[in-house]
Amino acid sequence: MCTTEEQAASARIIEQAIRDALEKPSGKITDKDLASLTTLDLRGTLVADLSPLSGLTNLTTLDLEGARVVDLSPLSGLTSLATLYLNGTPVADLSPLSGLTNLTTLDLGGTRVVDLSPLSGLTSLATLYLNGTSVADLTPLSGLTNLTAFPPLSVSIN
């Protein structure tokens, strides 16, 4: 769980990233503005709480590389998401991603992920990065017939 301070800081950072993406430095951010948002870059930020993203249902690309996020639950309803970068985050639990069936690219490099079973139903997944993880069992991916681009893996078995 995030502290109140982390939640507030995350909300401020996310709002600024949304403003940057919309090229709207001031003024009210409307529902129409949010509906037009398809890409959001939060790479390298201190974002720990993703709750403010839960309503961004038209997002197709989300970059969280290096963010402090642990809980992916707020992403579970972002069914338009096609590209998700989680590399370098402390994420371990992928279960909130299990319903993101439009996901084609997922970068988990350098995360704490071990269990890939939540990805077993993501039949659109074509590219998966696992470099620097402790994933040892790739069996859950066996039914993903679109998974053709499999970058070199650094799979360490502990």
Backbone as CSV, one residue per row, in Angstrom:
resi,resn,N_x,N_y,N_z,CA_x,CA_y,CA_z,C_x,C_y,C_z
1,MET,0.843,-1.190,0.000,0.000,0.000,0.000,0.880,1.243,0.000
2,CYS,0.366,2.258,-0.640,1.062,3.528,-0.696,0.647,4.399,0.478
3,THR,1.571,5.204,0.929,1.244,6.170,1.970,0.433,7.302,1.350
4,THR,-0.193,8.106,2.197,-0.956,9.256,1.716,-0.055,10.199,0.938
5,GLU,1.177,10.364,1.411,2.130,11.243,0.734,2.483,10.698,-0.653
6,GLU,2.679,9.370,-0.752,2.984,8.755,-2.044,1.810,8.888,-3.007
7,GLN,0.595,8.736,-2.483,-0.599,8.884,-3.318,-0.698,10.306,-3.860
8,ALA,-0.476,11.292,-2.983,-0.565,12.693,-3.404,0.525,13.026,-4.422
9,ALA,1.743,12.558,-4.154,2.852,12.815,-5.074,2.591,12.145,-6.424
10,SER,2.097,10.920,-6.386,1.790,10.198,-7.623,0.728,10.933,-8.429
11,ALA,-0.308,11.418,-7.755,-1.383,12.140,-8.438,-0.841,13.391,-9.123
12,ARG,0.051,14.116,-8.449,0.646,15.324,-9.040,1.496,14.976,-10.259
13,ILE,2.307,13.939,-10.131,3.184,13.526,-11.239,2.353,13.068,-12.435
14,ILE,1.315,12.280,-12.167,0.458,11.778,-13.244,-0.274,12.934,-13.923
15,GLU,-0.783,13.876,-13.129,-1.456,15.029,-13.732,-0.507,15.797,-14.644
16,GLN,0.733,15.993,-14.210,1.699,16.721,-15.035,2.004,15.949,-16.323
17,ALA,2.135,14.626,-16.218,2.398,13.804,-17.406,1.216,13.866,-18.379
18,ILE,0.000,13.873,-17.842,-1.190,13.995,-18.681,-1.209,15.356,-19.367
19,ARG,-0.906,16.410,-18.611,-0.853,17.752,-19.197,0.197,17.818,-20.308
20,ASP,1.350,17.217,-20.062,2.408,17.196,-21.081,1.939,16.463,-22.334
21,ALA,1.307,15.306,-22.141,0.837,14.509,-23.276,-0.244,15.243,-24.064
22,LEU,-1.092,15.974,-23.358,-2.176,16.716,-24.004,-1.723,18.076,-24.511
23,GLU,-0.510,18.457,-24.147,0.005,19.796,-24.443,-0.951,20.861,-23.914
24,LYS,-1.351,20.665,-22.671,-2.294,21.555,-21.998,-1.702,21.927,-20.631
25,PRO,-0.827,22.952,-20.606,-0.115,23.283,-19.368,-0.989,23.818,-18.241
26,SER,-2.172,24.340,-18.570,-3.040,24.868,-17.521,-4.491,24.681,-17.937
27,GLY,-5.373,25.015,-17.040,-6.797,24.880,-17.310,-7.317,23.522,-16.887
28,LYS,-8.628,23.405,-16.976,-9.291,22.169,-16.569,-9.029,21.057,-17.587
29,ILE,-8.695,19.884,-17.080,-8.567,18.699,-17.935,-9.955,18.065,-17.985
30,THR,-10.529,18.027,-19.169,-11.902,17.550,-19.322,-11.946,16.049,-19.613
31,ASP,-13.144,15.486,-19.508,-13.335,14.075,-19.868,-12.976,13.851,-21.332
32,LYS,-13.286,14.839,-22.178,-12.952,14.746,-23.602,-11.432,14.693,-23.777
33,ASP,-10.715,15.509,-23.002,-9.247,15.487,-23.037,-8.740,14.089,-22.686
34,LEU,-9.256,13.557,-21.596,-8.803,12.243,-21.117,-9.145,11.140,-22.110
35,ALA,-10.293,11.262,-22.770,-10.694,10.259,-23.759,-9.770,10.273,-24.975
36,SER,-9.138,11.413,-25.237,-8.241,11.515,-26.394,-6.830,11.009,-26.092
37,LEU,-6.558,10.742,-24.845,-5.216,10.341,-24.423,-4.972,8.860,-24.730
38,THR,-3.995,8.580,-25.585,-3.687,7.196,-25.936,-2.292,6.767,-25.475
39,THR,-1.417,7.730,-25.194,-0.047,7.420,-24.775,0.296,8.239,-23.549
40,LEU,0.917,7.580,-22.561,1.330,8.283,-21.361,2.714,7.811,-20.953
41,ASP,3.606,8.764,-20.726,4.992,8.476,-20.374,5.249,8.881,-18.926
42,LEU,5.405,7.886,-18.063,5.727,8.110,-16.652,7.089,7.509,-16.313
43,ARG,7.878,7.298,-17.340,9.192,6.676,-17.193,10.085,7.534,-16.302
44,GLY,10.762,6.844,-15.371,11.730,7.498,-14.502,11.135,8.399,-13.443
45,THR,9.836,8.299,-13.211,9.197,9.141,-12.199,9.118,8.396,-10.862
46,LEU,8.683,9.098,-9.847,8.519,8.509,-8.513,7.096,7.992,-8.292
47,VAL,6.350,7.776,-9.363,4.970,7.296,-9.242,4.945,5.930,-8.560
48,ALA,4.154,5.858,-7.496,3.987,4.604,-6.775,2.531,4.142,-6.816
49,ASP,1.612,5.088,-6.960,0.179,4.785,-6.949,-0.408,5.062,-8.329
50,LEU,-0.957,4.015,-8.961,-1.508,4.141,-10.307,-3.009,4.406,-10.322
51,SER,-3.623,4.595,-9.178,-5.076,4.801,-9.104,-5.595,5.881,-10.052
52,PRO,-4.886,7.007,-10.202,-5.398,8.041,-11.104,-5.486,7.608,-12.574
53,LEU,-4.863,6.486,-12.920,-4.890,6.015,-14.307,-6.104,5.150,-14.615
54,SER,-6.823,4.708,-13.608,-7.878,3.708,-13.796,-8.963,4.123,-14.778
55,GLY,-9.189,5.404,-14.971,-10.219,5.858,-15.888,-9.729,6.150,-17.294
56,LEU,-8.456,5.956,-17.549,-7.894,6.280,-18.872,-8.044,5.091,-19.817
57,THR,-9.287,4.782,-20.126,-9.596,3.542,-20.842,-9.174,3.533,-22.307
58,ASN,-8.771,4.665,-22.862,-8.318,4.691,-24.252,-6.796,4.624,-24.375
59,LEU,-6.113,4.490,-23.253,-4.649,4.373,-23.306,-4.260,3.122,-24.083
60,THR,-3.360,3.282,-25.029,-2.830,2.135,-25.758,-1.374,1.883,-25.403
61,THR,-0.667,2.924,-24.951,0.739,2.792,-24.579,0.970,3.466,-23.234
62,LEU,1.594,2.729,-22.321,1.921,3.255,-21.006,3.346,2.870,-20.661
63,ASP,4.168,3.874,-20.390,5.566,3.640,-20.054,5.783,3.970,-18.583
64,LEU,6.055,2.940,-17.790,6.311,3.083,-16.355,7.747,2.697,-16.004
65,GLU,8.612,2.622,-17.000,9.998,2.205,-16.765,10.614,2.978,-15.605
66,GLY,11.148,2.230,-14.640,11.856,2.826,-13.519,10.982,3.485,-12.470
67,ALA,9.674,3.451,-12.631,8.780,4.034,-11.624,8.772,3.152,-10.376
68,ARG,8.199,3.655,-9.296,8.205,2.929,-8.020,6.966,2.070,-7.816
69,VAL,6.188,1.896,-8.855,4.914,1.187,-8.784,5.104,-0.289,-8.423
70,VAL,4.219,-0.778,-7.551,4.203,-2.173,-7.151,2.855,-2.802,-7.505
71,ASP,1.776,-2.069,-7.243,0.414,-2.581,-7.438,-0.125,-2.172,-8.808
72,LEU,-0.380,-3.173,-9.654,-0.891,-2.924,-10.997,-2.416,-2.971,-11.084
73,SER,-3.091,-3.160,-9.970,-4.556,-3.288,-9.964,-5.278,-2.177,-10.723
74,PRO,-4.862,-0.913,-10.597,-5.579,0.137,-11.326,-5.511,0.002,-12.850
75,LEU,-4.629,-0.837,-13.354,-4.511,-1.024,-14.804,-5.461,-2.093,-15.334
76,SER,-6.101,-2.828,-14.458,-6.905,-3.985,-14.872,-8.040,-3.633,-15.823
77,GLY,-8.543,-2.417,-15.784,-9.629,-2.007,-16.663,-9.176,-1.306,-17.935
78,LEU,-7.884,-1.182,-18.130,-7.370,-0.481,-19.311,-7.242,-1.455,-20.477
79,THR,-8.382,-1.904,-20.963,-8.416,-2.990,-21.943,-7.933,-2.593,-23.336
80,SER,-7.720,-1.320,-23.592,-7.166,-0.878,-24.884,-5.644,-0.930,-24.884
81,LEU,-5.062,-1.136,-23.719,-3.605,-1.111,-23.593,-2.959,-2.169,-24.484
82,ALA,-2.063,-1.727,-25.360,-1.362,-2.628,-26.267,0.113,-2.742,-25.912
83,THR,0.686,-1.671,-25.355,2.106,-1.652,-25.022,2.272,-1.165,-23.591
84,LEU,2.981,-1.966,-22.792,3.196,-1.633,-21.384,4.644,-1.898,-21.019
85,TYR,5.310,-0.842,-20.573,6.704,-0.946,-20.140,6.753,-0.874,-18.621
86,LEU,7.154,-1.973,-18.001,7.290,-2.055,-16.546,8.738,-2.292,-16.129
87,ASN,9.648,-2.272,-17.084,11.040,-2.584,-16.799,11.618,-1.666,-15.716
88,GLY,12.385,-2.294,-14.826,13.038,-1.551,-13.757,12.122,-1.135,-12.624
89,THR,10.920,-1.693,-12.569,10.007,-1.397,-11.460,10.052,-2.555,-10.458
90,PRO,9.576,-2.334,-9.231,9.541,-3.423,-8.253,8.312,-4.326,-8.386
91,VAL,7.650,-4.325,-9.512,6.453,-5.139,-9.746,6.774,-6.626,-9.622
92,ALA,5.899,-7.364,-8.947,6.042,-8.815,-8.820,4.775,-9.543,-9.260
93,ASP,3.601,-8.965,-8.993,2.325,-9.626,-9.253,1.714,-9.132,-10.558
94,LEU,1.592,-10.043,-11.524,1.032,-9.695,-12.835,-0.457,-9.997,-12.956
95,SER,-1.078,-10.517,-11.922,-2.478,-10.925,-12.027,-3.423,-9.807,-12.497
96,PRO,-3.190,-8.536,-12.158,-4.095,-7.504,-12.671,-4.039,-7.341,-14.193
97,LEU,-3.024,-7.898,-14.834,-2.887,-7.774,-16.283,-3.601,-8.892,-17.042
98,SER,-4.125,-9.863,-16.339,-4.664,-11.073,-16.975,-5.801,-10.803,-17.950
99,GLY,-6.523,-9.712,-17.811,-7.620,-9.403,-18.712,-7.270,-8.423,-19.822
100,LEU,-6.023,-8.037,-19.923,-5.620,-7.060,-20.936,-5.300,-7.769,-22.248
101,THR,-6.335,-8.251,-22.891,-6.180,-9.127,-24.053,-5.681,-8.417,-25.309
102,ASN,-5.622,-7.102,-25.318,-5.071,-6.368,-26.462,-3.577,-6.109,-26.316
103,LEU,-3.002,-6.533,-25.205,-1.584,-6.300,-24.964,-0.733,-7.067,-25.981
104,THR,0.101,-6.338,-26.718,0.976,-6.965,-27.712,2.437,-6.917,-27.295
105,THR,2.807,-5.900,-26.506,4.195,-5.740,-26.059,4.210,-5.501,-24.559
106,LEU,5.029,-6.287,-23.860,5.145,-6.168,-22.411,6.611,-6.295,-22.029
107,ASP,7.128,-5.275,-21.365,8.518,-5.282,-20.928,8.550,-5.452,-19.410
108,LEU,9.057,-6.605,-18.984,9.167,-6.931,-17.558,10.625,-6.990,-17.108
109,GLY,11.536,-6.553,-17.952,12.959,-6.615,-17.630,13.282,-5.949,-16.301
110,GLY,14.066,-6.631,-15.485,14.509,-6.069,-14.216,13.432,-5.927,-13.164
111,THR,12.315,-6.640,-13.317,11.261,-6.601,-12.302,11.440,-7.781,-11.346
112,ARG,10.564,-7.878,-10.366,10.594,-8.983,-9.397,9.661,-10.122,-9.807
113,VAL,9.190,-10.084,-11.037,8.257,-11.087,-11.540,8.903,-12.462,-11.572
114,VAL,8.172,-13.465,-11.102,8.598,-14.861,-11.134,7.543,-15.706,-11.847
115,ASP,6.266,-15.402,-11.588,5.155,-16.197,-12.103,4.526,-15.539,-13.329
116,LEU,4.599,-16.232,-14.470,4.029,-15.716,-15.709,2.625,-16.244,-15.995
117,SER,2.070,-17.049,-15.108,0.759,-17.651,-15.367,-0.346,-16.623,-15.641
118,PRO,-0.329,-15.419,-15.038,-1.381,-14.460,-15.379,-1.362,-14.023,-16.848
119,LEU,-0.270,-14.283,-17.539,-0.159,-13.886,-18.946,-0.676,-14.953,-19.900
120,SER,-1.025,-16.124,-19.390,-1.364,-17.270,-20.244,-2.529,-17.028,-21.188
121,GLY,-3.428,-16.119,-20.878,-4.566,-15.845,-21.738,-4.400,-14.641,-22.647
122,LEU,-3.226,-14.032,-22.623,-2.996,-12.831,-23.430,-2.556,-13.228,-24.834
123,THR,-3.504,-13.696,-25.618,-3.204,-14.295,-26.922,-2.692,-13.306,-27.957
124,SER,-2.826,-12.012,-27.725,-2.296,-11.010,-28.661,-0.826,-10.690,-28.383
125,LEU,-0.323,-11.150,-27.239,1.048,-10.824,-26.847,2.040,-11.342,-27.884
126,ALA,2.821,-10.418,-28.434,3.792,-10.771,-29.478,5.232,-10.571,-29.012
127,THR,5.448,-9.601,-28.126,6.796,-9.302,-27.660,6.801,-9.244,-26.134
128,LEU,7.697,-10.008,-25.536,7.804,-10.061,-24.081,9.270,-10.003,-23.697
129,TYR,9.611,-9.020,-22.894,10.981,-8.866,-22.405,11.045,-9.366,-20.961
130,LEU,11.944,-10.292,-20.708,12.109,-10.862,-19.371,13.539,-10.731,-18.854
131,ASN,14.368,-9.982,-19.538,15.761,-9.825,-19.146,15.870,-9.379,-17.689
132,GLY,16.771,-10.012,-16.955,17.039,-9.597,-15.584,15.953,-9.950,-14.592
133,THR,15.100,-10.915,-14.930,14.085,-11.374,-13.973,14.516,-12.733,-13.419
134,SER,13.767,-13.223,-12.469,14.033,-14.551,-11.923,13.034,-15.574,-12.454
135,VAL,12.435,-15.300,-13.588,11.492,-16.224,-14.203,12.242,-17.488,-14.612
136,ALA,11.736,-18.620,-14.168,12.365,-19.898,-14.500,11.426,-20.784,-15.327
137,ASP,10.123,-20.547,-15.225,9.151,-21.400,-15.899,8.426,-20.611,-16.990
138,LEU,8.705,-20.975,-18.234,8.060,-20.322,-19.371,6.833,-21.081,-19.863
139,THR,6.482,-22.174,-19.187,5.350,-23.006,-19.579,4.051,-22.212,-19.751
140,PRO,3.743,-21.232,-18.874,2.485,-20.491,-19.050,2.384,-19.768,-20.392
141,LEU,3.497,-19.598,-21.082,3.496,-18.889,-22.358,3.278,-19.827,-23.543
142,SER,3.204,-21.120,-23.301,3.176,-22.112,-24.375,1.997,-21.958,-25.334
143,GLY,0.884,-21.422,-24.893,-0.271,-21.267,-25.757,-0.342,-19.932,-26.481
144,LEU,0.667,-19.099,-26.279,0.649,-17.772,-26.898,1.289,-17.839,-28.281
145,THR,0.480,-18.160,-29.262,0.972,-18.415,-30.617,1.474,-17.164,-31.330
146,ASN,1.085,-15.976,-30.886,1.570,-14.736,-31.493,2.905,-14.293,-30.922
147,LEU,3.368,-14.979,-29.882,4.614,-14.597,-29.220,5.783,-15.057,-30.094
148,THR,6.132,-14.205,-31.073,7.183,-14.552,-32.023,8.490,-13.824,-31.738
149,ALA,8.403,-12.604,-31.267,9.609,-11.840,-30.961,9.929,-12.034,-29.492
150,PHE,10.887,-12.871,-29.228,11.258,-13.195,-27.855,12.703,-12.765,-27.667
151,PRO,12.945,-11.537,-27.252,14.318,-11.056,-27.117,15.148,-11.977,-26.222
152,PRO,16.452,-11.928,-26.369,17.329,-12.776,-25.547,16.991,-12.643,-24.067
153,LEU,16.927,-13.754,-23.404,16.550,-13.763,-22.002,17.761,-13.974,-21.113
154,SER,17.709,-13.306,-19.988,18.691,-13.553,-18.938,17.919,-14.171,-17.781
155,VAL,17.639,-15.433,-17.891,16.831,-16.100,-16.880,17.758,-16.712,-15.854
156,SER,17.654,-16.212,-14.628,18.475,-16.759,-13.554,17.608,-17.626,-12.676
157,ILE,18.051,-18.837,-12.446,17.295,-19.767,-11.605,17.907,-19.759,-10.221
158,ASN,17.096,-19.355,-9.247,17.596,-19.244,-7.865,17.363,-20.526,-7.102
